[in-house]
Amino acid sequence: MENARALDEKLRRIIKEVSDDTGSEIKRDLLHELVSAMDESQSRELRKFLHSFNQALKKI
């Protein structure tokens, strides 16, 4: 009976570690995707601004 409890506790710890690692990995992946999306958006916005700025300079 004691062996079963020890095994149960060990399995619970392993499952918790795997869950924590998996959760951290998912968070990292989501953050990476968010940063990529933000970079793309900022890049588009910067290109728009530079294009507008270039057009304004040509008018001067």
N, CA, C and O atoms as a Maestro MAE file, in Angstrom:
{
 s_m_m2io_version
 :::
 2.0.0
}

f_m_ct {
 s_m_title
 :::
 protein
 m_atom[240] {
  # First column is atom index #
  i_m_mmod_type
  r_m_x_coord
  r_m_y_coord
  r_m_z_coord
  i_m_residue_number
  s_m_chain_name
  s_m_pdb_residue_name
  s_m_pdb_atom_name
  i_m_atomic_number
  :::
  1 25 0.829 -1.201 0.000 1 A "MET " " N  " 7
  2 3 0.000 0.000 0.000 1 A "MET " " CA " 6
  3 2 0.865 1.254 0.000 1 A "MET " " C  " 6
  4 15 0.575 2.229 -0.693 1 A "MET " " O  " 8
  5 25 1.947 1.208 0.802 2 A "GLU " " N  " 7
  6 3 2.853 2.340 0.864 2 A "GLU " " CA " 6
  7 2 3.533 2.567 -0.482 2 A "GLU " " C  " 6
  8 15 3.739 3.705 -0.905 2 A "GLU " " O  " 8
  9 25 3.876 1.470 -1.145 3 A "ASN " " N  " 7
  10 3 4.495 1.576 -2.463 3 A "ASN " " CA " 6
  11 2 3.557 2.245 -3.463 3 A "ASN " " C  " 6
  12 15 3.981 3.050 -4.293 3 A "ASN " " O  " 8
  13 25 2.281 1.899 -3.369 4 A "ALA " " N  " 7
  14 3 1.295 2.489 -4.272 4 A "ALA " " CA " 6
  15 2 1.177 3.989 -4.029 4 A "ALA " " C  " 6
  16 15 1.068 4.761 -4.981 4 A "ALA " " O  " 8
  17 25 1.198 4.405 -2.774 5 A "ARG " " N  " 7
  18 3 1.121 5.838 -2.458 5 A "ARG " " CA " 6
  19 2 2.366 6.568 -2.942 5 A "ARG " " C  " 6
  20 15 2.279 7.655 -3.513 5 A "ARG " " O  " 8
  21 25 3.518 5.962 -2.710 6 A "ALA " " N  " 7
  22 3 4.785 6.572 -3.152 6 A "ALA " " CA " 6
  23 2 4.789 6.706 -4.673 6 A "ALA " " C  " 6
  24 15 5.186 7.737 -5.218 6 A "ALA " " O  " 8
  25 25 4.338 5.644 -5.352 7 A "LEU " " N  " 7
  26 3 4.264 5.679 -6.808 7 A "LEU " " CA " 6
  27 2 3.283 6.743 -7.278 7 A "LEU " " C  " 6
  28 15 3.556 7.470 -8.233 7 A "LEU " " O  " 8
  29 25 2.142 6.832 -6.604 8 A "ASP " " N  " 7
  30 3 1.141 7.837 -6.946 8 A "ASP " " CA " 6
  31 2 1.710 9.255 -6.790 8 A "ASP " " C  " 6
  32 15 1.510 10.106 -7.657 8 A "ASP " " O  " 8
  33 25 2.408 9.499 -5.697 9 A "GLU " " N  " 7
  34 3 3.005 10.816 -5.468 9 A "GLU " " CA " 6
  35 2 4.063 11.127 -6.528 9 A "GLU " " C  " 6
  36 15 4.137 12.244 -7.039 9 A "GLU " " O  " 8
  37 25 4.872 10.126 -6.844 10 A "LYS " " N  " 7
  38 3 5.906 10.320 -7.857 10 A "LYS " " CA " 6
  39 2 5.280 10.633 -9.217 10 A "LYS " " C  " 6
  40 15 5.737 11.528 -9.928 10 A "LYS " " O  " 8
  41 25 4.237 9.892 -9.569 11 A "LEU " " N  " 7
  42 3 3.547 10.137 -10.836 11 A "LEU " " CA " 6
  43 2 2.917 11.532 -10.870 11 A "LEU " " C  " 6
  44 15 2.949 12.208 -11.898 11 A "LEU " " O  " 8
  45 25 2.349 11.953 -9.750 12 A "ARG " " N  " 7
  46 3 1.752 13.289 -9.671 12 A "ARG " " CA " 6
  47 2 2.815 14.379 -9.874 12 A "ARG " " C  " 6
  48 15 2.574 15.368 -10.565 12 A "ARG " " O  " 8
  49 25 3.993 14.186 -9.263 13 A "ARG " " N  " 7
  50 3 5.088 15.151 -9.438 13 A "ARG " " CA " 6
  51 2 5.542 15.201 -10.895 13 A "ARG " " C  " 6
  52 15 5.769 16.277 -11.448 13 A "ARG " " O  " 8
  53 25 5.671 14.029 -11.506 14 A "ILE " " N  " 7
  54 3 6.091 13.968 -12.912 14 A "ILE " " CA " 6
  55 2 5.065 14.661 -13.795 14 A "ILE " " C  " 6
  56 15 5.431 15.443 -14.672 14 A "ILE " " O  " 8
  57 25 3.791 14.385 -13.574 15 A "ILE " " N  " 7
  58 3 2.729 15.007 -14.370 15 A "ILE " " CA " 6
  59 2 2.744 16.519 -14.184 15 A "ILE " " C  " 6
  60 15 2.566 17.265 -15.147 15 A "ILE " " O  " 8
  61 25 2.954 16.976 -12.950 16 A "LYS " " N  " 7
  62 3 3.008 18.420 -12.681 16 A "LYS " " CA " 6
  63 2 4.179 19.056 -13.416 16 A "LYS " " C  " 6
  64 15 4.028 20.116 -14.023 16 A "LYS " " O  " 8
  65 25 5.355 18.411 -13.367 17 A "GLU " " N  " 7
  66 3 6.528 18.942 -14.062 17 A "GLU " " CA " 6
  67 2 6.291 19.023 -15.568 17 A "GLU " " C  " 6
  68 15 6.617 20.023 -16.208 17 A "GLU " " O  " 8
  69 25 5.725 17.965 -16.119 18 A "VAL " " N  " 7
  70 3 5.447 17.949 -17.559 18 A "VAL " " CA " 6
  71 2 4.432 19.036 -17.905 18 A "VAL " " C  " 6
  72 15 4.584 19.735 -18.907 18 A "VAL " " O  " 8
  73 25 3.403 19.177 -17.080 19 A "SER " " N  " 7
  74 3 2.387 20.198 -17.324 19 A "SER " " CA " 6
  75 2 2.992 21.594 -17.251 19 A "SER " " C  " 6
  76 15 2.704 22.449 -18.089 19 A "SER " " O  " 8
  77 25 3.838 21.820 -16.238 20 A "ASP " " N  " 7
  78 3 4.489 23.128 -16.101 20 A "ASP " " CA " 6
  79 2 5.382 23.418 -17.301 20 A "ASP " " C  " 6
  80 15 5.359 24.521 -17.847 20 A "ASP " " O  " 8
  81 25 6.173 22.419 -17.712 21 A "ASP " " N  " 7
  82 3 7.064 22.601 -18.862 21 A "ASP " " CA " 6
  83 2 6.266 22.858 -20.133 21 A "ASP " " C  " 6
  84 15 6.616 23.728 -20.931 21 A "ASP " " O  " 8
  85 25 5.197 22.101 -20.313 22 A "THR " " N  " 7
  86 3 4.366 22.266 -21.503 22 A "THR " " CA " 6
  87 2 3.699 23.636 -21.490 22 A "THR " " C  " 6
  88 15 3.634 24.307 -22.520 22 A "THR " " O  " 8
  89 25 3.205 24.048 -20.329 23 A "GLY " " N  " 7
  90 3 2.582 25.368 -20.203 23 A "GLY " " CA " 6
  91 2 3.567 26.476 -20.515 23 A "GLY " " C  " 6
  92 15 3.229 27.441 -21.200 23 A "GLY " " O  " 8
  93 25 4.783 26.339 -20.016 24 A "SER " " N  " 7
  94 3 5.814 27.342 -20.287 24 A "SER " " CA " 6
  95 2 6.158 27.382 -21.765 24 A "SER " " C  " 6
  96 15 6.355 28.455 -22.336 24 A "SER " " O  " 8
  97 25 6.231 26.213 -22.380 25 A "GLU " " N  " 7
  98 3 6.547 26.141 -23.813 25 A "GLU " " CA " 6
  99 2 5.439 26.797 -24.635 25 A "GLU " " C  " 6
  100 15 5.716 27.525 -25.588 25 A "GLU " " O  " 8
  101 25 4.196 26.538 -24.266 26 A "ILE " " N  " 7
  102 3 3.066 27.150 -24.977 26 A "ILE " " CA " 6
  103 2 3.113 28.665 -24.823 26 A "ILE " " C  " 6
  104 15 2.907 29.392 -25.794 26 A "ILE " " O  " 8
  105 25 3.384 29.149 -23.604 27 A "LYS " " N  " 7
  106 3 3.481 30.596 -23.373 27 A "LYS " " CA " 6
  107 2 4.597 31.192 -24.216 27 A "LYS " " C  " 6
  108 15 4.419 32.248 -24.823 27 A "LYS " " O  " 8
  109 25 5.755 30.521 -24.259 28 A "ARG " " N  " 7
  110 3 6.875 31.007 -25.071 28 A "ARG " " CA " 6
  111 2 6.481 31.088 -26.539 28 A "ARG " " C  " 6
  112 15 6.772 32.076 -27.213 28 A "ARG " " O  " 8
  113 25 5.813 30.040 -27.032 29 A "ASP " " N  " 7
  114 3 5.388 30.020 -28.438 29 A "ASP " " CA " 6
  115 2 4.398 31.144 -28.728 29 A "ASP " " C  " 6
  116 15 4.497 31.814 -29.756 29 A "ASP " " O  " 8
  117 25 3.448 31.349 -27.827 30 A "LEU " " N  " 7
  118 3 2.462 32.414 -28.016 30 A "LEU " " CA " 6
  119 2 3.126 33.787 -28.007 30 A "LEU " " C  " 6
  120 15 2.788 34.650 -28.818 30 A "LEU " " O  " 8
  121 25 4.066 33.987 -27.093 31 A "LEU " " N  " 7
  122 3 4.781 35.263 -27.040 31 A "LEU " " CA " 6
  123 2 5.586 35.480 -28.312 31 A "LEU " " C  " 6
  124 15 5.636 36.593 -28.835 31 A "LEU " " O  " 8
  125 25 6.215 34.424 -28.808 32 A "HIS " " N  " 7
  126 3 6.987 34.531 -30.048 32 A "HIS " " CA " 6
  127 2 6.072 34.917 -31.213 32 A "HIS " " C  " 6
  128 15 6.422 35.777 -32.021 32 A "HIS " " O  " 8
  129 25 4.909 34.286 -31.296 33 A "GLU " " N  " 7
  130 3 3.958 34.608 -32.360 33 A "GLU " " CA " 6
  131 2 3.459 36.045 -32.228 33 A "GLU " " C  " 6
  132 15 3.312 36.747 -33.229 33 A "GLU " " O  " 8
  133 25 3.200 36.481 -31.002 34 A "LEU " " N  " 7
  134 3 2.739 37.846 -30.774 34 A "LEU " " CA " 6
  135 2 3.804 38.850 -31.196 34 A "LEU " " C  " 6
  136 15 3.503 39.840 -31.862 34 A "LEU " " O  " 8
  137 25 5.055 38.592 -30.806 35 A "VAL " " N  " 7
  138 3 6.148 39.489 -31.184 35 A "VAL " " CA " 6
  139 2 6.295 39.528 -32.697 35 A "VAL " " C  " 6
  140 15 6.504 40.596 -33.272 35 A "VAL " " O  " 8
  141 25 6.190 38.383 -33.343 36 A "SER " " N  " 7
  142 3 6.287 38.334 -34.803 36 A "SER " " CA " 6
  143 2 5.172 39.159 -35.447 36 A "SER " " C  " 6
  144 15 5.411 39.916 -36.389 36 A "SER " " O  " 8
  145 25 3.962 39.004 -34.932 37 A "ALA " " N  " 7
  146 3 2.831 39.756 -35.473 37 A "ALA " " CA " 6
  147 2 3.033 41.253 -35.252 37 A "ALA " " C  " 6
  148 15 2.745 42.062 -36.134 37 A "ALA " " O  " 8
  149 25 3.532 41.618 -34.064 38 A "MET " " N  " 7
  150 3 3.775 43.030 -33.769 38 A "MET " " CA " 6
  151 2 4.874 43.575 -34.675 38 A "MET " " C  " 6
  152 15 4.765 44.693 -35.178 38 A "MET " " O  " 8
  153 25 5.930 42.794 -34.886 39 A "ASP " " N  " 7
  154 3 7.017 43.221 -35.757 39 A "ASP " " CA " 6
  155 2 6.504 43.466 -37.173 39 A "ASP " " C  " 6
  156 15 6.857 44.463 -37.804 39 A "ASP " " O  " 8
  157 25 5.666 42.549 -37.672 40 A "GLU " " N  " 7
  158 3 5.104 42.708 -39.013 40 A "GLU " " CA " 6
  159 2 4.242 43.962 -39.083 40 A "GLU " " C  " 6
  160 15 4.329 44.731 -40.040 40 A "GLU " " O  " 8
  161 25 3.414 44.164 -38.068 41 A "SER " " N  " 7
  162 3 2.539 45.328 -38.039 41 A "SER " " CA " 6
  163 2 3.357 46.613 -37.970 41 A "SER " " C  " 6
  164 15 3.087 47.570 -38.695 41 A "SER " " O  " 8
  165 25 4.353 46.628 -37.098 42 A "GLN " " N  " 7
  166 3 5.193 47.812 -36.961 42 A "GLN " " CA " 6
  167 2 5.974 48.067 -38.243 42 A "GLN " " C  " 6
  168 15 6.179 49.217 -38.634 42 A "GLN " " O  " 8
  169 25 6.403 47.003 -38.890 43 A "SER " " N  " 7
  170 3 7.142 47.141 -40.147 43 A "SER " " CA " 6
  171 2 6.245 47.767 -41.218 43 A "SER " " C  " 6
  172 15 6.677 48.647 -41.962 43 A "SER " " O  " 8
  173 25 5.000 47.307 -41.287 44 A "ARG " " N  " 7
  174 3 4.046 47.887 -42.257 44 A "ARG " " CA " 6
  175 2 3.805 49.357 -41.948 44 A "ARG " " C  " 6
  176 15 3.802 50.200 -42.845 44 A "ARG " " O  " 8
  177 25 3.603 49.655 -40.664 45 A "GLU " " N  " 7
  178 3 3.362 51.044 -40.259 45 A "GLU " " CA " 6
  179 2 4.575 51.923 -40.571 45 A "GLU " " C  " 6
  180 15 4.425 53.056 -41.029 45 A "GLU " " O  " 8
  181 25 5.762 51.403 -40.325 46 A "LEU " " N  " 7
  182 3 6.979 52.167 -40.610 46 A "LEU " " CA " 6
  183 2 7.118 52.401 -42.109 46 A "LEU " " C  " 6
  184 15 7.487 53.497 -42.531 46 A "LEU " " O  " 8
  185 25 6.826 51.385 -42.918 47 A "ARG " " N  " 7
  186 3 6.886 51.553 -44.380 47 A "ARG " " CA " 6
  187 2 5.880 52.609 -44.841 47 A "ARG " " C  " 6
  188 15 6.190 53.436 -45.699 47 A "ARG " " O  " 8
  189 25 4.673 52.576 -44.267 48 A "LYS " " N  " 7
  190 3 3.665 53.582 -44.621 48 A "LYS " " CA " 6
  191 2 4.160 54.974 -44.262 48 A "LYS " " C  " 6
  192 15 4.045 55.906 -45.057 48 A "LYS " " O  " 8
  193 25 4.714 55.112 -43.055 49 A "PHE " " N  " 7
  194 3 5.214 56.410 -42.617 49 A "PHE " " CA " 6
  195 2 6.340 56.891 -43.528 49 A "PHE " " C  " 6
  196 15 6.348 58.046 -43.955 49 A "PHE " " O  " 8
  197 25 7.286 56.007 -43.824 50 A "LEU " " N  " 7
  198 3 8.416 56.405 -44.674 50 A "LEU " " CA " 6
  199 2 7.948 56.786 -46.071 50 A "LEU " " C  " 6
  200 15 8.471 57.724 -46.673 50 A "LEU " " O  " 8
  201 25 6.977 56.069 -46.579 51 A "HIS " " N  " 7
  202 3 6.424 56.400 -47.890 51 A "HIS " " CA " 6
  203 2 5.769 57.790 -47.851 51 A "HIS " " C  " 6
  204 15 5.994 58.616 -48.735 51 A "HIS " " O  " 8
  205 25 4.966 58.030 -46.827 52 A "SER " " N  " 7
  206 3 4.326 59.348 -46.678 52 A "SER " " CA " 6
  207 2 5.367 60.442 -46.508 52 A "SER " " C  " 6
  208 15 5.239 61.519 -47.091 52 A "SER " " O  " 8
  209 25 6.383 60.178 -45.724 53 A "PHE " " N  " 7
  210 3 7.448 61.139 -45.491 53 A "PHE " " CA " 6
  211 2 8.177 61.428 -46.799 53 A "PHE " " C  " 6
  212 15 8.483 62.582 -47.101 53 A "PHE " " O  " 8
  213 25 8.452 60.392 -47.566 54 A "ASN " " N  " 7
  214 3 9.109 60.550 -48.856 54 A "ASN " " CA " 6
  215 2 8.253 61.392 -49.799 54 A "ASN " " C  " 6
  216 15 8.767 62.257 -50.509 54 A "ASN " " O  " 8
  217 25 6.951 61.135 -49.803 55 A "GLN " " N  " 7
  218 3 6.044 61.920 -50.653 55 A "GLN " " CA " 6
  219 2 6.050 63.386 -50.220 55 A "GLN " " C  " 6
  220 15 6.064 64.283 -51.062 55 A "GLN " " O  " 8
  221 25 6.040 63.627 -48.910 56 A "ALA " " N  " 7
  222 3 6.055 65.004 -48.410 56 A "ALA " " CA " 6
  223 2 7.366 65.704 -48.799 56 A "ALA " " C  " 6
  224 15 7.352 66.878 -49.166 56 A "ALA " " O  " 8
  225 25 8.467 65.006 -48.722 57 A "LEU " " N  " 7
  226 3 9.755 65.580 -49.109 57 A "LEU " " CA " 6
  227 2 9.786 65.930 -50.596 57 A "LEU " " C  " 6
  228 15 10.355 66.949 -50.987 57 A "LEU " " O  " 8
  229 25 9.181 65.091 -51.413 58 A "LYS " " N  " 7
  230 3 9.150 65.357 -52.855 58 A "LYS " " CA " 6
  231 2 8.343 66.611 -53.161 58 A "LYS " " C  " 6
  232 15 8.646 67.321 -54.120 58 A "LYS " " O  " 8
  233 25 7.316 66.894 -52.356 59 A "LYS " " N  " 7
  234 3 6.488 68.073 -52.585 59 A "LYS " " CA " 6
  235 2 7.223 69.358 -52.199 59 A "LYS " " C  " 6
  236 15 6.913 70.435 -52.710 59 A "LYS " " O  " 8
  237 25 8.194 69.239 -51.298 60 A "ILE " " N  " 7
  238 3 8.927 70.429 -50.849 60 A "ILE " " CA " 6
  239 2 9.923 70.810 -51.844 60 A "ILE " " C  " 6
  240 15 10.644 71.789 -51.652 60 A "ILE " " O  " 8
  :::
 }
 m_bond[239] {
  # First column is bond index #
  i_m_from
  i_m_to
  i_m_order
  :::
  1 1 2 1
  2 2 3 1
  3 3 4 2
  4 3 5 1
  5 5 6 1
  6 6 7 1
  7 7 8 2
  8 7 9 1
  9 9 10 1
  10 10 11 1
  11 11 12 2
  12 11 13 1
  13 13 14 1
  14 14 15 1
  15 15 16 2
  16 15 17 1
  17 17 18 1
  18 18 19 1
  19 19 20 2
  20 19 21 1
  21 21 22 1
  22 22 23 1
  23 23 24 2
  24 23 25 1
  25 25 26 1
  26 26 27 1
  27 27 28 2
  28 27 29 1
  29 29 30 1
  30 30 31 1
  31 31 32 2
  32 31 33 1
  33 33 34 1
  34 34 35 1
  35 35 36 2
  36 35 37 1
  37 37 38 1
  38 38 39 1
  39 39 40 2
  40 39 41 1
  41 41 42 1
  42 42 43 1
  43 43 44 2
  44 43 45 1
  45 45 46 1
  46 46 47 1
  47 47 48 2
  48 47 49 1
  49 49 50 1
  50 50 51 1
  51 51 52 2
  52 51 53 1
  53 53 54 1
  54 54 55 1
  55 55 56 2
  56 55 57 1
  57 57 58 1
  58 58 59 1
  59 59 60 2
  60 59 61 1
  61 61 62 1
  62 62 63 1
  63 63 64 2
  64 63 65 1
  65 65 66 1
  66 66 67 1
  67 67 68 2
  68 67 69 1
  69 69 70 1
  70 70 71 1
  71 71 72 2
  72 71 73 1
  73 73 74 1
  74 74 75 1
  75 75 76 2
  76 75 77 1
  77 77 78 1
  78 78 79 1
  79 79 80 2
  80 79 81 1
  81 81 82 1
  82 82 83 1
  83 83 84 2
  84 83 85 1
  85 85 86 1
  86 86 87 1
  87 87 88 2
  88 87 89 1
  89 89 90 1
  90 90 91 1
  91 91 92 2
  92 91 93 1
  93 93 94 1
  94 94 95 1
  95 95 96 2
  96 95 97 1
  97 97 98 1
  98 98 99 1
  99 99 100 2
  100 99 101 1
  101 101 102 1
  102 102 103 1
  103 103 104 2
  104 103 105 1
  105 105 106 1
  106 106 107 1
  107 107 108 2
  108 107 109 1
  109 109 110 1
  110 110 111 1
  111 111 112 2
  112 111 113 1
  113 113 114 1
  114 114 115 1
  115 115 116 2
  116 115 117 1
  117 117 118 1
  118 118 119 1
  119 119 120 2
  120 119 121 1
  121 121 122 1
  122 122 123 1
  123 123 124 2
  124 123 125 1
  125 125 126 1
  126 126 127 1
  127 127 128 2
  128 127 129 1
  129 129 130 1
  130 130 131 1
  131 131 132 2
  132 131 133 1
  133 133 134 1
  134 134 135 1
  135 135 136 2
  136 135 137 1
  137 137 138 1
  138 138 139 1
  139 139 140 2
  140 139 141 1
  141 141 142 1
  142 142 143 1
  143 143 144 2
  144 143 145 1
  145 145 146 1
  146 146 147 1
  147 147 148 2
  148 147 149 1
  149 149 150 1
  150 150 151 1
  151 151 152 2
  152 151 153 1
  153 153 154 1
  154 154 155 1
  155 155 156 2
  156 155 157 1
  157 157 158 1
  158 158 159 1
  159 159 160 2
  160 159 161 1
  161 161 162 1
  162 162 163 1
  163 163 164 2
  164 163 165 1
  165 165 166 1
  166 166 167 1
  167 167 168 2
  168 167 169 1
  169 169 170 1
  170 170 171 1
  171 171 172 2
  172 171 173 1
  173 173 174 1
  174 174 175 1
  175 175 176 2
  176 175 177 1
  177 177 178 1
  178 178 179 1
  179 179 180 2
  180 179 181 1
  181 181 182 1
  182 182 183 1
  183 183 184 2
  184 183 185 1
  185 185 186 1
  186 186 187 1
  187 187 188 2
  188 187 189 1
  189 189 190 1
  190 190 191 1
  191 191 192 2
  192 191 193 1
  193 193 194 1
  194 194 195 1
  195 195 196 2
  196 195 197 1
  197 197 198 1
  198 198 199 1
  199 199 200 2
  200 199 201 1
  201 201 202 1
  202 202 203 1
  203 203 204 2
  204 203 205 1
  205 205 206 1
  206 206 207 1
  207 207 208 2
  208 207 209 1
  209 209 210 1
  210 210 211 1
  211 211 212 2
  212 211 213 1
  213 213 214 1
  214 214 215 1
  215 215 216 2
  216 215 217 1
  217 217 218 1
  218 218 219 1
  219 219 220 2
  220 219 221 1
  221 221 222 1
  222 222 223 1
  223 223 224 2
  224 223 225 1
  225 225 226 1
  226 226 227 1
  227 227 228 2
  228 227 229 1
  229 229 230 1
  230 230 231 1
  231 231 232 2
  232 231 233 1
  233 233 234 1
  234 234 235 1
  235 235 236 2
  236 235 237 1
  237 237 238 1
  238 238 239 1
  239 239 240 2
  :::
 }
}
